[in-house]
Amino acid sequence: LAQVGSTSLRADRRPLVVRAMPQIQEALAKSRRELHEDGWTRLEGGMPEWELRRFVERLHRRYGGRIIRMLEKWRADWMKGDDEDSAPGADRPGGLVARRISKRLEGSGVFLYAAHPSQKDDAEGDECSGPRWYVTCSEAVMQRYKTRGVAPPPPVELQELLWPLAEDRRMPWLTEIGWTLVPEGSDPQIMHADICSTDAPNPRKPGKGRYHHFAWKLNPDDKCTTNVVPGGFTEGCASWDDYEKWSMVKANSVIFDSEMLHRGGQTKPGTGWTSTLTLQVCAGSAWEALQERVSASLMWYTQPLGWEEGDAVDALVGGTWRPAMVVSRNGSGFYSVTLDGNARADNLRDCELRYRQVVGGNISGCGTSPFRAGELVEAAFHGAWHEAKVARVNADGTFRVVWKGDRSFTDALPAASLRPSASVSSAGAAFVGGDSSGSEACSSTTATTTSTRSRSTASSSSSAAARRACSSICDKRTAKKIKSAQLETPSALRSQLFSEGWMELRDGMPEAWNWQVFEFVESCFDRFSDLVIQELELLRDFWQPCKGSGERYGAFAGMKASERLRDLGLAVYSPGPSQQQEPPFGDTGPRWYVSVTPLAMQLFGESLPLPPDHLRELLMGHPSDGNRPLRARGLGWTLAPSGSDPQALHADIWGNGAHERTDRTRWPHILWKRNHSEMCTTEVVPGAFTQGAYQDCHFQQIRRARAPVIVVDSEALHRGAATAPATAAPASFGARPGWVSTLSLELCTASGWDAWEDYATGGTTKDPSSPLDWRMLVFGGEPGIAAVPVPDGLGLRLGAASLSPAPWASEEGKARLMTEQREWEFQA
């Protein structure tokens, strides 16, 4: 569009994409002919935006100068090959120095090898005049994209150019990435082809390139001077005639066929070191032929290009491109996606997915994006602003950002959910109307109340737009799992949990933690969550306690909801409320915990299967706990309304007297998201085991979790994060925007049970006179047995449960309930 957006096009009132289409197609056809028939073409607009491009440019800035300084240090050994190494180019000039430098770069994923050397044009035989090197970053790319398993594919315009046929776009590969290094005053490089074989089957077909090599300069004003032999597809064999046919590309960015004869150009004295960034790809249809031409040791460094879970794409479904989110990619390279309206499409190929494109020809935002790729920003997610970097500007006007710290990403965020990083606000500030509000609480030392049950929450929310962008894209069966071999040892995780008070599982629920108890909680949430929200919404007028009663926000509403939900096996409690972040730090609203412990007891008695081995070792690995029962203090989920301030800082439970905390975690709390693409945002004060007391300094030490699954030591100070205000009217009570839930399993080890039975706990205390149900489930069955039936066996099939109309739905009923609230709160 940049090349064809002329004045004559702008004068036409049709959408620019439509007006420009003939010119775009003509330019594409010309570039395809040049690339696939001649073997090279210029990229007139420079190297297009691509995550891999920015990755290698970043590594070049980090290591380029350092490598050159080391090369200068060993200049006397430049012409020496390396007889002791079998690395690529070891026997070439520069091989010995390359090995020395690679040794010093160990662990970086960056490796130096000697490339085809320089040679005078009139040289005889293999006589060389100087070394050239190549810095390969393939291993760094493999490390960078290890968890996703694929590297980002090229942008649409490059795919159209590289792979005209659908078969070429299915499962393409990245084969090399890095940059060249050439000393000043070097002669041209020896003529060669990157990929060639004189005896391999499946030779290149005329007019159809399959292995392509990008070359570009970091400085937009610099030009590549590569010498190419158009049509020189000779399996790497160069004759004197070929040396007469070459031409210089003279462009900032080019693509050439890796099977075409080419060479690096001459460098002039006094110009200093020269470097060209490169990236090589293989069409999906050419993968088998590549293995016939390249050694197995080098093939190990190749990586597939494709889409990962959470990518915002367009999907070709029913002959129409539709916005979608990637759910999964299986081992055969087929994708599952969710479409608008939560419809699902499976078994899609790479050629049926593309980066998000302009919707309906409307390019109102094209060229005027408020943020650019690589820009540091703050992005609104789950109720607060977080530091991030723009990873990609999607053509539909949305953005992909990478979050600072954990390197996870969120795609398809609208522009309204981003702001410049200069607008940094205090940690935990809520996202309210595009501005930040709130500040860190600075209260004097205080202690939480111990007379009622105190529960933690991992509340989180987002603006309506962010919720749509980050909607559920997968379920338990398709969520990305951590392989058992990649999960840290239980002892290492247990040590972290004990010392820090929390830990994150950024890749979601580990496969090694597959447990029917998690499935039971999820099934209950699917069945009852909307119903509970509906009941609490009907009680909204009674969330605030009566003045002077001293009762918690939401306590009366939770009690009345529990009365109606009791027959379903549910109970609703009110843990610590939301709290102002400025003086006087008053309570501002309710939060709830929905317990399904009563239902679990109805269905299974008081015994559930033990956790799987890895999780059991994490939870019960201390010698004092290993051979004694593990119990559940609660199973359920947290609930926070839209627009809630952060929760009051607190600890759920702690030991007193002879049972003060010593050398183990006694009350671990597992929190996870039902939508595996969402993040828990619980805020924790690492290492703050203060028996529930907090000081001003603790608010400066708060850290926010950002992972689908976290484990918190209930004795550590923590709180639920702020939630965003609802920005749209609800379609129904159950669909009310802004309500935030986090699934929860609160556990009690044998050591914790000892303190509980001795009445030696604070925060949550054993009180036989309390009307609350303090019974705990015991995990005593064998792990993996069918003690917890699958959801269908429980009768918890998806679909909303229902209740009879509430007595307080009418104005008369509300008046009676107001009287009841006053009597209940002051009597309590």
ZAMARGU-4260 file (C-alpha; in steps of 0.2 Angstrom, whole numbers, plus 5000, padded with zeros to 4 digits):
<rodrens>
0) 5000/5000/5000 | 5014/5012/5004 | 5021/5009/4986 | 5004/5012/4977 | 4996/5025/4988
5) 4997/5039/4975 | 4987/5055/4974 | 4977/5047/4960 | 4971/5033/4972 | 4967/5045/4986
10) 4956/5055/4975 | 4945/5040/4972 | 4932/5038/4986 | 4932/5019/4986 | 4942/5011/5001
15) 4960/5011/4997 | 4962/4992/4998 | 4949/4990/4984 | 4957/5005/4974 | 4974/4998/4976
20) 4971/4980/4972 | 4976/4980/4954 | 4992/4989/4957 | 4996/4977/4972 | 4992/4962/4962
25) 5003/4968/4948 | 5018/4972/4959 | 5016/4955/4968 | 5016/4946/4951 | 5032/4956/4946
30) 5041/4952/4962 | 5036/4933/4961 | 5043/4932/4943 | 5059/4940/4949 | 5061/4929/4964
35) 5055/4912/4957 | 5062/4913/4940 | 5078/4925/4941 | 5081/4920/4959 | 5080/4937/4968
40) 5070/4952/4971 | 5071/4969/4981 | 5060/4973/4995 | 5057/4991/4990 | 5049/4996/5007
45) 5063/4988/5017 | 5062/4972/5028 | 5044/4970/5033 | 5039/4970/5052 | 5041/4953/5058
50) 5045/4947/5076 | 5060/4936/5070 | 5067/4952/5062 | 5067/4962/5078 | 5073/4947/5088
55) 5089/4945/5077 | 5092/4964/5077 | 5091/4964/5096 | 5104/4951/5097 | 5115/4960/5084
60) 5115/4975/5095 | 5119/4965/5110 | 5133/4954/5103 | 5139/4962/5087 | 5152/4974/5094
65) 5158/4962/5107 | 5161/4949/5093 | 5171/4961/5082 | 5182/4966/5097 | 5186/4948/5100
70) 5190/4946/5081 | 5201/4960/5081 | 5210/4953/5096 | 5215/4937/5087 | 5218/4946/5070
75) 5235/4937/5068 | 5226/4920/5067 | 5212/4925/5055 | 5219/4914/5041 | 5220/4898/5051
80) 5207/4884/5050 | 5203/4873/5065 | 5209/4855/5063 | 5201/4850/5080 | 5183/4855/5077
85) 5170/4848/5066 | 5159/4864/5066 | 5153/4871/5050 | 5167/4880/5041 | 5180/4874/5054
90) 5193/4871/5040 | 5191/4888/5032 | 5201/4903/5036 | 5194/4910/5052 | 5189/4893/5059
95) 5201/4893/5073 | 5196/4911/5079 | 5177/4906/5077 | 5179/4892/5089 | 5188/4902/5102
100) 5174/4916/5101 | 5160/4903/5101 | 5168/4896/5117 | 5166/4913/5125 | 5148/4914/5119
105) 5142/4898/5127 | 5125/4899/5135 | 5120/4914/5124 | 5113/4903/5110 | 5124/4913/5098
110) 5138/4904/5088 | 5151/4910/5076 | 5158/4900/5061 | 5169/4904/5047 | 5159/4907/5031
115) 5164/4905/5013 | 5180/4916/5012 | 5185/4931/5002 | 5194/4928/4985 | 5201/4939/4972
120) 5192/4938/4955 | 5208/4933/4946 | 5213/4920/4959 | 5218/4902/4954 | 5210/4887/4962
125) 5205/4889/4980 | 5217/4903/4984 | 5208/4914/4997 | 5213/4932/5002 | 5204/4933/5019
130) 5190/4927/5031 | 5172/4930/5033 | 5161/4925/5047 | 5143/4921/5050 | 5135/4923/5067
135) 5121/4911/5069 | 5107/4914/5082 | 5097/4898/5078 | 5100/4891/5095 | 5094/4907/5103
140) 5078/4906/5093 | 5075/4889/5098 | 5077/4894/5116 | 5066/4909/5114 | 5052/4899/5107
145) 5054/4883/5116 | 5038/4883/5125 | 5027/4887/5110 | 5036/4875/5099 | 5035/4886/5083
150) 5043/4902/5078 | 5032/4916/5071 | 5028/4915/5053 | 5031/4929/5040 | 5019/4942/5038
155) 5005/4940/5024 | 5014/4950/5011 | 5030/4939/5012 | 5020/4923/5012 | 5011/4929/4996
160) 5028/4932/4988 | 5037/4916/4995 | 5024/4903/4994 | 5011/4906/4980 | 5004/4888/4982
165) 4995/4882/4998 | 5006/4867/4999 | 5021/4878/5002 | 5013/4887/5017 | 5009/4871/5026
170) 5022/4868/5040 | 5036/4880/5033 | 5052/4880/5043 | 5065/4893/5049 | 5082/4886/5043
175) 5095/4900/5048 | 5095/4917/5056 | 5109/4928/5061 | 5121/4940/5052 | 5137/4941/5042
180) 5153/4949/5048 | 5166/4955/5035 | 5182/4965/5038 | 5185/4981/5029 | 5195/4980/5013
185) 5189/4962/5009 | 5188/4955/4992 | 5172/4948/4986 | 5167/4931/4993 | 5169/4915/4984
190) 5154/4911/4973 | 5142/4898/4980 | 5124/4893/4984 | 5118/4890/5002 | 5109/4874/4998
195) 5115/4862/4985 | 5118/4844/4981 | 5125/4837/4965 | 5118/4819/4968 | 5102/4822/4979
200) 5085/4818/4971 | 5071/4831/4969 | 5080/4845/4961 | 5073/4862/4960 | 5059/4864/4947
205) 5060/4879/4935 | 5050/4894/4941 | 5047/4888/4959 | 5059/4893/4973 | 5058/4883/4989
210) 5072/4889/5000 | 5074/4908/5002 | 5086/4920/5010 | 5082/4937/5017 | 5096/4950/5018
215) 5094/4967/5025 | 5104/4981/5033 | 5100/4988/5051 | 5103/5006/5045 | 5089/5011/5032
220) 5101/5021/5023 | 5114/5007/5020 | 5113/4995/5005 | 5116/4977/5003 | 5130/4974/4990
225) 5127/4955/4988 | 5132/4949/4970 | 5119/4937/4962 | 5119/4927/4946 | 5101/4928/4940
230) 5095/4911/4935 | 5111/4903/4942 | 5103/4887/4948 | 5118/4875/4946 | 5118/4866/4963
235) 5132/4877/4969 | 5144/4874/4954 | 5152/4891/4948 | 5161/4893/4931 | 5171/4907/4925
240) 5155/4912/4914 | 5146/4914/4931 | 5158/4927/4937 | 5154/4937/4921 | 5135/4937/4924
245) 5134/4943/4942 | 5125/4959/4946 | 5124/4969/4963 | 5108/4970/4972 | 5110/4988/4978
250) 5095/4988/4990 | 5093/4989/5009 | 5083/4973/5009 | 5082/4959/4997 | 5076/4941/4995
255) 5086/4928/4985 | 5084/4910/4982 | 5096/4900/4993 | 5099/4888/4978 | 5105/4902/4967
260) 5124/4907/4965 | 5128/4922/4974 | 5142/4930/4985 | 5146/4944/4997 | 5152/4960/4989
265) 5168/4968/4991 | 5171/4980/5005 | 5181/4996/5004 | 5196/5000/5015 | 5192/5013/5028
270) 5174/5008/5029 | 5176/4998/5045 | 5167/4981/5048 | 5151/4977/5038 | 5137/4967/5043
275) 5121/4961/5035 | 5107/4953/5044 | 5100/4937/5037 | 5085/4925/5039 | 5082/4909/5029
280) 5066/4899/5027 | 5060/4883/5019 | 5043/4880/5011 | 5033/4866/5019 | 5033/4856/5002
285) 5052/4857/5002 | 5056/4850/5019 | 5059/4832/5013 | 5071/4838/5000 | 5080/4849/5012
290) 5084/4834/5023 | 5092/4826/5008 | 5104/4841/5006 | 5108/4846/5024 | 5117/4835/5037
295) 5107/4829/5052 | 5117/4839/5064 | 5112/4855/5055 | 5094/4850/5053 | 5093/4850/5072
300) 5094/4869/5072 | 5079/4871/5061 | 5062/4876/5068 | 5045/4876/5062 | 5036/4892/5058
305) 5018/4893/5064 | 5005/4899/5076 | 5004/4897/5095 | 4990/4896/5107 | 4983/4914/5110
310) 4988/4921/5093 | 4975/4933/5085 | 4973/4927/5067 | 4961/4927/5053 | 4955/4909/5049
315) 4948/4904/5032 | 4932/4895/5037 | 4918/4891/5024 | 4927/4901/5011 | 4927/4917/5022
320) 4942/4924/5032 | 4935/4927/5050 | 4944/4934/5065 | 4949/4920/5077 | 4960/4915/5091
325) 4972/4900/5090 | 4967/4886/5103 | 4980/4873/5099 | 4992/4866/5086 | 4994/4847/5085
330) 5009/4837/5081 | 5003/4835/5063 | 5003/4854/5061 | 4984/4856/5061 | 4976/4870/5071
335) 4960/4873/5081 | 4953/4890/5083 | 4939/4899/5091 | 4929/4911/5081 | 4918/4926/5085
340) 4903/4920/5096 | 4914/4906/5103 | 4911/4895/5088 | 4926/4883/5085 | 4935/4877/5070
345) 4947/4862/5069 | 4959/4854/5057 | 4965/4870/5049 | 4981/4871/5040 | 4994/4885/5040
350) 4988/4891/5023 | 4971/4893/5031 | 4977/4905/5045 | 4985/4922/5043 | 4989/4938/5053
355) 4974/4949/5057 | 4970/4959/5041 | 4960/4975/5038 | 4942/4972/5041 | 4930/4976/5027
360) 4943/4987/5018 | 4942/5000/5031 | 4960/5006/5034 | 4956/5021/5045 | 4970/5016/5057
365) 4982/5011/5044 | 4998/5021/5045 | 4992/5031/5060 | 4993/5018/5074 | 4996/5027/5091
370) 5009/5014/5095 | 5023/5005/5085 | 5031/4988/5087 | 5044/4988/5100 | 5037/5003/5109
375) 5036/5002/5128 | 5019/5005/5135 | 5007/5001/5149 | 4993/4989/5145 | 4977/4986/5154
380) 4974/4968/5158 | 4963/4961/5172 | 4959/4977/5180 | 4976/4986/5181 | 4989/4994/5170
385) 5005/4983/5168 | 5022/4987/5159 | 5023/4979/5142 | 5031/4981/5125 | 5021/4981/5109
390) 5026/4965/5100 | 5015/4968/5084 | 5003/4980/5077 | 4989/4970/5069 | 4981/4977/5053
395) 4964/4977/5061 | 4970/4991/5073 | 4973/4979/5088 | 4990/4975/5097 | 5000/4961/5103
400) 5010/4965/5119 | 5023/4956/5128 | 5022/4958/5147 | 5037/4964/5156 | 5045/4951/5168
405) 5037/4934/5163 | 5038/4937/5144 | 5020/4930/5141 | 5009/4939/5129 | 4992/4945/5125
410) 4985/4947/5107 | 4971/4958/5100 | 4971/4971/5113 | 4962/4987/5107 | 4971/5004/5107
415) 4960/5010/5122 | 4969/4997/5132 | 4986/5004/5129 | 4994/5020/5135 | 5012/5027/5134
420) 5024/5021/5147 | 5027/5039/5153 | 5011/5038/5161 | 5017/5026/5174 | 5006/5025/5189
425) 5007/5017/5206 | 5008/4998/5207 | 4991/4990/5207 | 4981/5006/5200 | 4965/5001/5193
430) 4960/5003/5175 | 4946/5016/5175 | 4940/5024/5160 | 4957/5024/5152 | 4965/5033/5167
435) 4974/5026/5183 | 4966/5028/5200 | 4971/5024/5217 | 4988/5023/5226 | 4997/5012/5238
440) 4989/5011/5255 | 5000/5019/5269 | 4992/5013/5285 | 4999/5011/5301 | 5003/4994/5308
445) 4987/4984/5310 | 4981/4966/5312 | 4966/4957/5303 | 4951/4952/5312 | 4951/4934/5318
450) 4933/4931/5323 | 4927/4927/5306 | 4933/4915/5292 | 4946/4925/5282 | 4949/4919/5264
455) 4961/4924/5250 | 4955/4929/5233 | 4964/4931/5216 | 4952/4943/5209 | 4955/4950/5192
460) 4946/4958/5178 | 4948/4969/5162 | 4939/4981/5152 | 4925/4974/5141 | 4936/4976/5126
465) 4951/4967/5134 | 4939/4953/5140 | 4934/4950/5122 | 4951/4950/5116 | 4957/4938/5130
470) 4941/4927/5130 | 4942/4909/5133 | 4951/4900/5119 | 4954/4883/5125 | 4947/4871/5138
475) 4956/4859/5149 | 4959/4846/5136 | 4967/4858/5124 | 4976/4870/5136 | 4995/4870/5134
480) 5003/4858/5147 | 5020/4858/5155 | 5028/4842/5151 | 5033/4832/5167 | 5051/4833/5162
485) 5051/4852/5161 | 5043/4854/5178 | 5054/4859/5192 | 5057/4846/5206 | 5044/4846/5220
490) 5058/4850/5232 | 5063/4865/5222 | 5045/4872/5221 | 5042/4868/5239 | 5058/4878/5244
495) 5052/4893/5234 | 5034/4892/5241 | 5041/4892/5259 | 5054/4906/5257 | 5043/4918/5245
500) 5026/4913/5250 | 5020/4910/5232 | 5025/4903/5215 | 5018/4905/5198 | 5015/4891/5184
505) 5016/4902/5169 | 5012/4888/5157 | 4996/4883/5165 | 4991/4867/5175 | 5005/4855/5173
510) 5001/4838/5165 | 5009/4830/5181 | 4996/4838/5191 | 4981/4830/5182 | 4969/4827/5197
515) 4950/4823/5197 | 4948/4836/5211 | 4952/4850/5199 | 4940/4843/5187 | 4926/4843/5200
520) 4929/4861/5205 | 4929/4866/5186 | 4913/4856/5183 | 4904/4865/5198 | 4910/4882/5192
525) 4903/4878/5174 | 4886/4873/5182 | 4883/4886/5195 | 4894/4902/5193 | 4881/4911/5183
530) 4867/4906/5196 | 4878/4913/5210 | 4881/4929/5201 | 4862/4931/5198 | 4858/4928/5216
535) 4871/4941/5222 | 4865/4954/5209 | 4847/4952/5216 | 4854/4956/5233 | 4865/4971/5227
540) 4855/4983/5238 | 4861/4973/5253 | 4879/4972/5250 | 4883/4987/5261 | 4882/4983/5280
545) 4870/4993/5291 | 4879/5008/5298 | 4887/5004/5315 | 4884/4986/5314 | 4903/4982/5311
550) 4898/4968/5299 | 4908/4965/5283 | 4903/4970/5266 | 4893/4956/5258 | 4891/4946/5273
555) 4872/4947/5274 | 4870/4945/5255 | 4881/4929/5256 | 4871/4922/5270 | 4855/4925/5260
560) 4862/4918/5244 | 4868/4902/5254 | 4851/4899/5261 | 4844/4898/5243 | 4859/4888/5237
565) 4861/4876/5251 | 4851/4862/5243 | 4863/4863/5228 | 4878/4860/5240 | 4884/4878/5239
570) 4889/4891/5252 | 4894/4909/5249 | 4906/4918/5262 | 4912/4935/5263 | 4931/4936/5265
575) 4941/4952/5267 | 4932/4967/5258 | 4939/4979/5245 | 4948/4994/5252 | 4952/5012/5247
580) 4970/5015/5242 | 4970/5032/5249 | 4966/5039/5266 | 4956/5035/5276 | 4958/5017/5268
585) 4940/5013/5271 | 4931/4997/5265 | 4922/5000/5248 | 4914/4984/5243 | 4912/4965/5245
590) 4921/4950/5239 | 4914/4933/5240 | 4920/4915/5241 | 4909/4902/5233 | 4912/4885/5242
595) 4907/4868/5235 | 4914/4859/5250 | 4897/4854/5256 | 4893/4847/5238 | 4909/4837/5239
600) 4905/4830/5256 | 4887/4825/5249 | 4895/4816/5235 | 4910/4808/5242 | 4909/4808/5260
605) 4924/4815/5268 | 4937/4806/5258 | 4945/4811/5241 | 4959/4803/5231 | 4977/4809/5235
610) 4985/4821/5223 | 4996/4814/5210 | 5014/4810/5215 | 5022/4827/5209 | 5009/4838/5217
615) 5008/4827/5233 | 5027/4828/5235 | 5026/4847/5234 | 5012/4849/5246 | 5016/4835/5258
620) 5035/4833/5256 | 5040/4839/5273 | 5045/4823/5284 | 5032/4829/5297 | 5018/4828/5284
625) 5022/4815/5272 | 5014/4800/5280 | 4999/4809/5287 | 4982/4815/5279 | 4981/4830/5268
630) 4965/4840/5270 | 4955/4853/5260 | 4950/4868/5270 | 4939/4874/5255 | 4935/4870/5237
635) 4927/4883/5226 | 4930/4900/5218 | 4932/4918/5222 | 4920/4931/5216 | 4923/4950/5214
640) 4911/4963/5206 | 4917/4975/5193 | 4925/4991/5198 | 4931/4984/5214 | 4946/4991/5223
645) 4960/4980/5228 | 4956/4968/5243 | 4962/4973/5260 | 4980/4966/5263 | 4979/4950/5274
650) 4984/4933/5278 | 4971/4919/5277 | 4977/4908/5292 | 4993/4907/5303 | 5000/4898/5318
655) 5001/4905/5335 | 5011/4900/5351 | 5019/4883/5350 | 5012/4882/5332 | 5021/4897/5325
660) 5028/4895/5307 | 5045/4886/5307 | 5051/4876/5292 | 5037/4872/5281 | 5021/4878/5271
665) 5006/4871/5281 | 4991/4879/5272 | 4995/4880/5253 | 4982/4888/5242 | 4981/4883/5224
670) 4972/4896/5212 | 4969/4894/5194 | 4959/4901/5180 | 4945/4892/5171 | 4949/4900/5155
675) 4967/4895/5153 | 4971/4910/5143 | 4968/4921/5158 | 4980/4926/5172 | 4978/4925/5190
680) 4983/4943/5197 | 4983/4940/5215 | 4995/4952/5224 | 5008/4945/5236 | 5021/4952/5248
685) 5035/4940/5246 | 5041/4933/5262 | 5029/4943/5273 | 5024/4930/5286 | 5019/4943/5299
690) 5004/4934/5306 | 4992/4945/5296 | 4999/4962/5302 | 5005/4974/5289 | 5015/4990/5289
695) 5017/5004/5276 | 5032/4996/5268 | 5023/4981/5264 | 5013/4990/5251 | 5029/4995/5242
700) 5034/4977/5241 | 5018/4970/5233 | 5021/4960/5218 | 5007/4955/5206 | 5006/4937/5199
705) 5003/4934/5181 | 5000/4916/5177 | 4986/4904/5174 | 4990/4894/5190 | 4998/4900/5206
710) 5001/4893/5223 | 5001/4904/5238 | 5006/4901/5256 | 4990/4906/5266 | 5001/4913/5280
715) 5009/4926/5268 | 5002/4943/5266 | 4992/4945/5250 | 4976/4952/5242 | 4965/4951/5227
720) 4969/4964/5214 | 4957/4978/5208 | 4944/4974/5195 | 4939/4985/5180 | 4922/4993/5179
725) 4909/4986/5168 | 4908/4995/5151 | 4893/4987/5144 | 4875/4983/5149 | 4873/4965/5154
730) 4863/4953/5142 | 4858/4943/5157 | 4863/4942/5175 | 4875/4928/5172 | 4883/4937/5158
735) 4886/4953/5168 | 4902/4961/5162 | 4916/4964/5175 | 4913/4949/5187 | 4929/4940/5190
740) 4932/4923/5196 | 4947/4912/5201 | 4945/4894/5205 | 4952/4889/5222 | 4958/4874/5232
745) 4963/4878/5250 | 4973/4864/5258 | 4979/4860/5276 | 4994/4848/5279 | 4995/4837/5294
750) 5006/4851/5303 | 4992/4863/5299 | 4979/4852/5306 | 4989/4850/5322 | 4988/4869/5325
755) 4970/4869/5320 | 4965/4856/5332 | 4975/4864/5346 | 4965/4880/5343 | 4981/4889/5339
760) 4978/4898/5323 | 4974/4916/5318 | 4965/4923/5304 | 4954/4908/5302 | 4950/4900/5319
765) 4942/4884/5324 | 4926/4890/5333 | 4913/4876/5338 | 4900/4890/5342 | 4901/4897/5324
770) 4887/4894/5312 | 4899/4891/5298 | 4904/4874/5293 | 4922/4870/5298 | 4923/4852/5292
775) 4938/4848/5281 | 4938/4834/5267 | 4952/4821/5269 | 4962/4816/5254 | 4964/4797/5258
780) 4960/4787/5242 | 4973/4781/5230 | 4978/4794/5217 | 4971/4791/5200 | 4956/4780/5205
785) 4938/4784/5201 | 4934/4790/5218 | 4929/4807/5210 | 4918/4803/5195 | 4920/4812/5179
790) 4908/4827/5177 | 4895/4817/5168 | 4895/4805/5182 | 4892/4819/5195 | 4877/4825/5185
795) 4886/4842/5183 | 4884/4844/5165 | 4886/4861/5158 | 4871/4872/5158 | 4864/4884/5170
800) 4856/4878/5186 | 4840/4887/5191 | 4830/4892/5207 | 4813/4898/5211 | 4810/4917/5211
805) 4818/4925/5226 | 4806/4932/5239 | 4815/4949/5238 | 4813/4951/5219 | 4798/4963/5223
810) 4799/4980/5232 | 4789/4972/5246 | 4801/4958/5248 | 4816/4970/5248 | 4807/4980/5262
815) 4806/4965/5273 | 4823/4960/5269 | 4830/4977/5274 | 4822/4974/5291 | 4829/4956/5292
820) 4847/4963/5287 | 4847/4975/5302 | 4841/4962/5314 | 4854/4949/5308 | 4869/4961/5308
825) 4866/4969/5325 | 4861/4952/5333 | 4877/4945/5326
</rodrens>
